Amino acid sequence: MTDTPRPVRSLGFVHIAPFDRDSPREGLDNAIELFRYAEELGLDSGWLRTRHLQHGVSSSPVLFGAISQHTERIKLGHAVIPVGHDNPFRLAEDLATVDVLSGGRLQPGLSVHPPKFADDVNDIVFDRGWREQDYGYGRIELLRELLAGRAVREIPPYQGIGGDFDSDRVEPHSPGLADRLWYGGGSLRSAEWAGHAGLNWLVSNISTTADGDTDFARVQRGQIDAFRAHHPAGEQAHATVARVAVPTDAATGSQLRRYREYVQRRTPRTRQIQGKNTIIALDILGSTDEIVEVIRADAAFRAAEDYLFELPFELELEDWKHILHQLATRVGPALGWAPAAERREQAA
């Protein structure tokens, strides 16, 4: 595998859309405004995390339905939807509906894992049959088949009572959506499976080490290489890397204090393996030059063509706007990326 950095194809961000427990509307409205602003800056994509039983967006397809009506161009990604919480059939209906509303801009990021709550909570969240369910990769394979238009039944002869609306597949059908699925993973096993399945590969600032290696970038690069080694497209298979990056240029004094406190609170967890094999990347805090230097030296970024920057959870709308502005006007261009409008002008 070559270590020559790939040209940056796209630049985007990841947002949890946090909200106040007793007044969630403002947080959701802020998310809509942030996506609108990101599109204005020329960023290529914005991604929502899906958070269950937390003060963050729990139904990202629904929120994207609203965001799609306030934006026109920016791609809308899920980073990620834990498919174990969803029935693949119903999720296929929701994703296809949003893709149609957005004009084909959806980039569904997905993951699978068994229920992780206490048993009594799992009984409520997943219903009491959760112990017999299969929470493996097959749920994503079924979802993709349904999005691709797989027939799930034969249409009975029309009897004159509503049958003229019947369909044999998930509706609405959005052509091409099944080919835009990403797997959000953090292990060699998932990387190999996603490559073999022909999906796209999405990695973040949390990963797993198989042999005790705590060099985060090296571990993640190994996953990207394994993904491409198993993918039908080989070296042309798409990989996206996400990190927390907080630019300090042009920040106010109060913003700098918030940014530094945020990173300081989170740094200790990056210094050792968490649990059995979880490792966490160090947040990048600094000037444009410092952020660019870290990214260019990161082996995982060097293997990716799509860069995402994860917005800190505990900040405010103006902080997030400041970060996006610096990424779009300073960091991105320094990495060789250009805003969407500039690329259109160059292509004209």
NORDAWO-V562371 format. One record per residue. N is the residue number from 1. RES is the residue in one letter. SS is DSSP state (~ for helix, > for strand, _ for the rest). OMEGA is omega in whole degrees, -180 to 180 (none if undefined). NEAR is the number of other ideal C-beta (glycine too) atoms within 12 Angstrom. Layout:
n=N res=RES ss=SS omega=OMEGA near=NEAR
n=N res=RES ss=SS omega=OMEGA near=NEAR
This chain:
n=1 res=M ss=_ omega=178 near=18
n=2 res=T ss=_ omega=177 near=12
n=3 res=D ss=_ omega=175 near=18
n=4 res=T ss=_ omega=-179 near=11
n=5 res=P ss=_ omega=177 near=24
n=6 res=R ss=_ omega=174 near=30
n=7 res=P ss=_ omega=-180 near=16
n=8 res=V ss=_ omega=-178 near=30
n=9 res=R ss=_ omega=-177 near=27
n=10 res=S ss=> omega=-179 near=37
n=11 res=L ss=> omega=-178 near=46
n=12 res=G ss=> omega=-177 near=43
n=13 res=F ss=> omega=177 near=49
n=14 res=V ss=> omega=-176 near=50
n=15 res=H ss=> omega=178 near=50
n=16 res=I ss=_ omega=-176 near=34
n=17 res=A ss=_ omega=-179 near=43
n=18 res=P ss=_ omega=-179 near=31
n=19 res=F ss=_ omega=178 near=25
n=20 res=D ss=> omega=-178 near=16
n=21 res=R ss=_ omega=-175 near=12
n=22 res=D ss=_ omega=-180 near=9
n=23 res=S ss=> omega=-172 near=13
n=24 res=P ss=~ omega=-173 near=21
n=25 res=R ss=~ omega=-177 near=15
n=26 res=E ss=~ omega=-180 near=18
n=27 res=G ss=~ omega=179 near=30
n=28 res=L ss=~ omega=176 near=33
n=29 res=D ss=~ omega=178 near=21
n=30 res=N ss=~ omega=178 near=31
n=31 res=A ss=~ omega=178 near=39
n=32 res=I ss=~ omega=179 near=32
n=33 res=E ss=~ omega=-179 near=27
n=34 res=L ss=~ omega=178 near=43
n=35 res=F ss=~ omega=177 near=46
n=36 res=R ss=~ omega=-179 near=26
n=37 res=Y ss=~ omega=179 near=30
n=38 res=A ss=~ omega=178 near=42
n=39 res=E ss=~ omega=178 near=32
n=40 res=E ss=~ omega=179 near=24
n=41 res=L ss=~ omega=-179 near=38
n=42 res=G ss=_ omega=177 near=29
n=43 res=L ss=_ omega=-173 near=46
n=44 res=D ss=_ omega=-175 near=37
n=45 res=S ss=> omega=172 near=43
n=46 res=G ss=> omega=-174 near=51
n=47 res=W ss=> omega=177 near=49
n=48 res=L ss=> omega=167 near=45
n=49 res=R ss=_ omega=172 near=38
n=50 res=T ss=_ omega=-176 near=38
n=51 res=R ss=_ omega=177 near=26
n=52 res=H ss=_ omega=-179 near=24
n=53 res=L ss=_ omega=174 near=18
n=54 res=Q ss=_ omega=178 near=17
n=55 res=H ss=_ omega=176 near=21
n=56 res=G ss=_ omega=-171 near=28
n=57 res=V ss=_ omega=-178 near=37
n=58 res=S ss=_ omega=-179 near=27
n=59 res=S ss=_ omega=-177 near=27
n=60 res=S ss=~ omega=176 near=44
n=61 res=P ss=~ omega=179 near=35
n=62 res=V ss=~ omega=179 near=25
n=63 res=L ss=~ omega=178 near=39
n=64 res=F ss=~ omega=174 near=44
n=65 res=G ss=~ omega=177 near=28
n=66 res=A ss=~ omega=-179 near=27
n=67 res=I ss=~ omega=-179 near=41
n=68 res=S ss=~ omega=-179 near=31
n=69 res=Q ss=_ omega=178 near=18
n=70 res=H ss=_ omega=179 near=27
n=71 res=T ss=_ omega=-178 near=31
n=72 res=E ss=_ omega=-170 near=18
n=73 res=R ss=_ omega=-171 near=27
n=74 res=I ss=_ omega=178 near=38
n=75 res=K ss=> omega=-174 near=40
n=76 res=L ss=> omega=-174 near=47
n=77 res=G ss=> omega=175 near=46
n=78 res=H ss=> omega=-178 near=45
n=79 res=A ss=_ omega=-3 near=46
n=80 res=V ss=_ omega=171 near=42
n=81 res=I ss=> omega=175 near=45
n=82 res=P ss=> omega=-169 near=32
n=83 res=V ss=~ omega=178 near=39
n=84 res=G ss=~ omega=180 near=32
n=85 res=H ss=~ omega=-173 near=33
n=86 res=D ss=_ omega=167 near=35
n=87 res=N ss=_ omega=-177 near=19
n=88 res=P ss=~ omega=179 near=34
n=89 res=F ss=~ omega=-179 near=23
n=90 res=R ss=~ omega=178 near=20
n=91 res=L ss=~ omega=177 near=35
n=92 res=A ss=~ omega=178 near=40
n=93 res=E ss=~ omega=-179 near=27
n=94 res=D ss=~ omega=-178 near=36
n=95 res=L ss=~ omega=-180 near=46
n=96 res=A ss=~ omega=179 near=36
n=97 res=T ss=~ omega=179 near=25
n=98 res=V ss=~ omega=-179 near=37
n=99 res=D ss=~ omega=177 near=36
n=100 res=V ss=~ omega=-179 near=26
n=101 res=L ss=~ omega=-176 near=26
n=102 res=S ss=~ omega=-178 near=36
n=103 res=G ss=_ omega=176 near=19
n=104 res=G ss=_ omega=-177 near=22
n=105 res=R ss=_ omega=-173 near=34
n=106 res=L ss=> omega=175 near=42
n=107 res=Q ss=> omega=-176 near=43
n=108 res=P ss=_ omega=172 near=47
n=109 res=G ss=> omega=-170 near=44
n=110 res=L ss=> omega=172 near=46
n=111 res=S ss=> omega=175 near=40
n=112 res=V ss=_ omega=171 near=35
n=113 res=H ss=_ omega=-180 near=25
n=114 res=P ss=_ omega=175 near=21
n=115 res=P ss=_ omega=-175 near=27
n=116 res=K ss=_ omega=179 near=20
n=117 res=F ss=_ omega=171 near=19
n=118 res=A ss=_ omega=-173 near=11
n=119 res=D ss=~ omega=-178 near=15
n=120 res=D ss=~ omega=176 near=12
n=121 res=V ss=~ omega=177 near=15
n=122 res=N ss=~ omega=178 near=23
n=123 res=D ss=~ omega=180 near=15
n=124 res=I ss=~ omega=-174 near=15
n=125 res=V ss=~ omega=-173 near=23
n=126 res=F ss=~ omega=-172 near=25
n=127 res=D ss=_ omega=-170 near=15
n=128 res=R ss=~ omega=179 near=14
n=129 res=G ss=~ omega=-175 near=12
n=130 res=W ss=~ omega=-178 near=22
n=131 res=R ss=~ omega=-179 near=14
n=132 res=E ss=~ omega=-177 near=11
n=133 res=Q ss=_ omega=174 near=23
n=134 res=D ss=_ omega=-178 near=18
n=135 res=Y ss=_ omega=-179 near=24
n=136 res=G ss=_ omega=-176 near=18
n=137 res=Y ss=_ omega=-179 near=28
n=138 res=G ss=~ omega=179 near=18
n=139 res=R ss=~ omega=179 near=30
n=140 res=I ss=~ omega=177 near=40
n=141 res=E ss=~ omega=178 near=27
n=142 res=L ss=~ omega=178 near=27
n=143 res=L ss=~ omega=-180 near=38
n=144 res=R ss=~ omega=178 near=34
n=145 res=E ss=~ omega=-180 near=22
n=146 res=L ss=~ omega=178 near=34
n=147 res=L ss=~ omega=-180 near=38
n=148 res=A ss=_ omega=177 near=25
n=149 res=G ss=_ omega=178 near=23
n=150 res=R ss=_ omega=177 near=21
n=151 res=A ss=_ omega=-179 near=16
n=152 res=V ss=_ omega=178 near=20
n=153 res=R ss=_ omega=171 near=12
n=154 res=E ss=_ omega=-180 near=10
n=155 res=I ss=_ omega=179 near=15
n=156 res=P ss=_ omega=178 near=13
n=157 res=P ss=_ omega=-179 near=10
n=158 res=Y ss=_ omega=-178 near=11
n=159 res=Q ss=_ omega=178 near=10
n=160 res=G ss=_ omega=-179 near=8
n=161 res=I ss=_ omega=173 near=10
n=162 res=G ss=_ omega=-175 near=9
n=163 res=G ss=~ omega=-179 near=12
n=164 res=D ss=~ omega=177 near=12
n=165 res=F ss=~ omega=-175 near=9
n=166 res=D ss=_ omega=176 near=18
n=167 res=S ss=_ omega=179 near=19
n=168 res=D ss=_ omega=-175 near=15
n=169 res=R ss=_ omega=175 near=25
n=170 res=V ss=_ omega=178 near=34
n=171 res=E ss=_ omega=-4 near=21
n=172 res=P ss=_ omega=175 near=21
n=173 res=H ss=_ omega=179 near=24
n=174 res=S ss=_ omega=-176 near=31
n=175 res=P ss=_ omega=177 near=16
n=176 res=G ss=_ omega=-178 near=20
n=177 res=L ss=~ omega=-179 near=35
n=178 res=A ss=~ omega=-179 near=31
n=179 res=D ss=~ omega=-177 near=23
n=180 res=R ss=~ omega=-178 near=33
n=181 res=L ss=_ omega=177 near=41
n=182 res=W ss=> omega=171 near=40
n=183 res=Y ss=> omega=178 near=48
n=184 res=G ss=> omega=-173 near=43
n=185 res=G ss=_ omega=-180 near=39
n=186 res=G ss=_ omega=180 near=38
n=187 res=S ss=_ omega=177 near=32
n=188 res=L ss=~ omega=180 near=30
n=189 res=R ss=~ omega=180 near=23
n=190 res=S ss=~ omega=179 near=35
n=191 res=A ss=~ omega=-180 near=39
n=192 res=E ss=~ omega=180 near=26
n=193 res=W ss=~ omega=-179 near=28
n=194 res=A ss=~ omega=178 near=45
n=195 res=G ss=~ omega=179 near=32
n=196 res=H ss=~ omega=-179 near=23
n=197 res=A ss=~ omega=179 near=32
n=198 res=G ss=_ omega=177 near=28
n=199 res=L ss=_ omega=169 near=42
n=200 res=N ss=> omega=-172 near=39
n=201 res=W ss=> omega=-177 near=49
n=202 res=L ss=> omega=179 near=49
n=203 res=V ss=> omega=-174 near=52
n=204 res=S ss=_ omega=-178 near=37
n=205 res=N ss=_ omega=175 near=35
n=206 res=I ss=> omega=-177 near=35
n=207 res=S ss=> omega=177 near=39
n=208 res=T ss=> omega=177 near=31
n=209 res=T ss=_ omega=-178 near=27
n=210 res=A ss=_ omega=-174 near=24
n=211 res=D ss=_ omega=179 near=15
n=212 res=G ss=_ omega=178 near=13
n=213 res=D ss=_ omega=-179 near=20
n=214 res=T ss=_ omega=173 near=24
n=215 res=D ss=_ omega=-169 near=21
n=216 res=F ss=~ omega=-177 near=35
n=217 res=A ss=~ omega=-180 near=32
n=218 res=R ss=~ omega=178 near=25
n=219 res=V ss=~ omega=-177 near=34
n=220 res=Q ss=~ omega=176 near=43
n=221 res=R ss=~ omega=177 near=33
n=222 res=G ss=~ omega=178 near=30
n=223 res=Q ss=~ omega=179 near=43
n=224 res=I ss=~ omega=179 near=45
n=225 res=D ss=~ omega=179 near=31
n=226 res=A ss=~ omega=177 near=30
n=227 res=F ss=~ omega=-177 near=46
n=228 res=R ss=~ omega=179 near=33
n=229 res=A ss=~ omega=-179 near=24
n=230 res=H ss=~ omega=-175 near=26
n=231 res=H ss=_ omega=178 near=27
n=232 res=P ss=_ omega=-179 near=16
n=233 res=A ss=_ omega=177 near=21
n=234 res=G ss=~ omega=-176 near=15
n=235 res=E ss=~ omega=179 near=20
n=236 res=Q ss=~ omega=179 near=16
n=237 res=A ss=_ omega=-173 near=33
n=238 res=H ss=_ omega=175 near=34
n=239 res=A ss=> omega=179 near=43
n=240 res=T ss=> omega=179 near=47
n=241 res=V ss=> omega=179 near=46
n=242 res=A ss=> omega=176 near=42
n=243 res=R ss=> omega=170 near=38
n=244 res=V ss=_ omega=178 near=37
n=245 res=A ss=> omega=-176 near=44
n=246 res=V ss=> omega=-180 near=42
n=247 res=P ss=> omega=180 near=40
n=248 res=T ss=_ omega=179 near=29
n=249 res=D ss=_ omega=176 near=27
n=250 res=A ss=_ omega=177 near=21
n=251 res=A ss=_ omega=175 near=27
n=252 res=T ss=_ omega=179 near=15
n=253 res=G ss=~ omega=-180 near=11
n=254 res=S ss=~ omega=177 near=15
n=255 res=Q ss=~ omega=179 near=28
n=256 res=L ss=~ omega=178 near=23
n=257 res=R ss=~ omega=180 near=16
n=258 res=R ss=~ omega=-179 near=27
n=259 res=Y ss=~ omega=-178 near=37
n=260 res=R ss=~ omega=178 near=22
n=261 res=E ss=~ omega=180 near=20
n=262 res=Y ss=~ omega=-178 near=25
n=263 res=V ss=~ omega=-180 near=27
n=264 res=Q ss=~ omega=180 near=17
n=265 res=R ss=~ omega=-174 near=17
n=266 res=R ss=~ omega=-174 near=26
n=267 res=T ss=~ omega=-178 near=19
n=268 res=P ss=~ omega=-177 near=13
n=269 res=R ss=~ omega=-179 near=20
n=270 res=T ss=~ omega=-172 near=26
n=271 res=R ss=~ omega=180 near=14
n=272 res=Q ss=_ omega=177 near=15
n=273 res=I ss=_ omega=179 near=22
n=274 res=Q ss=> omega=180 near=18
n=275 res=G ss=_ omega=-176 near=13
n=276 res=K ss=_ omega=-174 near=11
n=277 res=N ss=_ omega=-178 near=22
n=278 res=T ss=> omega=175 near=23
n=279 res=I ss=> omega=-173 near=34
n=280 res=I ss=> omega=-179 near=30
n=281 res=A ss=_ omega=176 near=37
n=282 res=L ss=_ omega=175 near=27
n=283 res=D ss=_ omega=-180 near=34
n=284 res=I ss=> omega=179 near=41
n=285 res=L ss=> omega=179 near=30
n=286 res=G ss=> omega=179 near=26
n=287 res=S ss=_ omega=176 near=23
n=288 res=T ss=~ omega=-178 near=29
n=289 res=D ss=~ omega=-179 near=19
n=290 res=E ss=~ omega=179 near=22
n=291 res=I ss=~ omega=180 near=33
n=292 res=V ss=~ omega=179 near=30
n=293 res=E ss=~ omega=180 near=18
n=294 res=V ss=~ omega=-177 near=31
n=295 res=I ss=~ omega=-179 near=37
n=296 res=R ss=~ omega=-180 near=25
n=297 res=A ss=~ omega=-176 near=19
n=298 res=D ss=_ omega=-176 near=34
n=299 res=A ss=~ omega=179 near=29
n=300 res=A ss=~ omega=177 near=43
n=301 res=F ss=~ omega=-178 near=39
n=302 res=R ss=~ omega=-179 near=29
n=303 res=A ss=_ omega=-176 near=36
n=304 res=A ss=_ omega=175 near=39
n=305 res=E ss=_ omega=179 near=30
n=306 res=D ss=> omega=-179 near=41
n=307 res=Y ss=> omega=175 near=47
n=308 res=L ss=> omega=178 near=48
n=309 res=F ss=> omega=-176 near=44
n=310 res=E ss=> omega=-179 near=39
n=311 res=L ss=_ omega=178 near=46
n=312 res=P ss=_ omega=-175 near=34
n=313 res=F ss=_ omega=-162 near=27
n=314 res=E ss=_ omega=178 near=20
n=315 res=L ss=_ omega=-175 near=32
n=316 res=E ss=_ omega=-175 near=25
n=317 res=L ss=~ omega=-179 near=26
n=318 res=E ss=~ omega=175 near=19
n=319 res=D ss=~ omega=-180 near=33
n=320 res=W ss=~ omega=178 near=39
n=321 res=K ss=~ omega=178 near=31
n=322 res=H ss=~ omega=-180 near=32
n=323 res=I ss=~ omega=-180 near=45
n=324 res=L ss=~ omega=180 near=43
n=325 res=H ss=~ omega=179 near=29
n=326 res=Q ss=~ omega=178 near=38
n=327 res=L ss=~ omega=-176 near=46
n=328 res=A ss=~ omega=-174 near=38
n=329 res=T ss=~ omega=-176 near=26
n=330 res=R ss=~ omega=-174 near=30
n=331 res=V ss=~ omega=-179 near=40
n=332 res=G ss=~ omega=179 near=39
n=333 res=P ss=~ omega=179 near=21
n=334 res=A ss=~ omega=178 near=27
n=335 res=L ss=_ omega=180 near=34
n=336 res=G ss=_ omega=179 near=20
n=337 res=W ss=_ omega=176 near=32
n=338 res=A ss=_ omega=179 near=26
n=339 res=P ss=_ omega=-175 near=28
n=340 res=A ss=~ omega=-177 near=28
n=341 res=A ss=~ omega=179 near=18
n=342 res=E ss=~ omega=178 near=18
n=343 res=R ss=~ omega=178 near=22
n=344 res=R ss=~ omega=179 near=12
n=345 res=E ss=~ omega=-180 near=11
n=346 res=Q ss=~ omega=-178 near=10
n=347 res=A ss=~ omega=-177 near=9
n=348 res=A ss=_ omega=none near=7
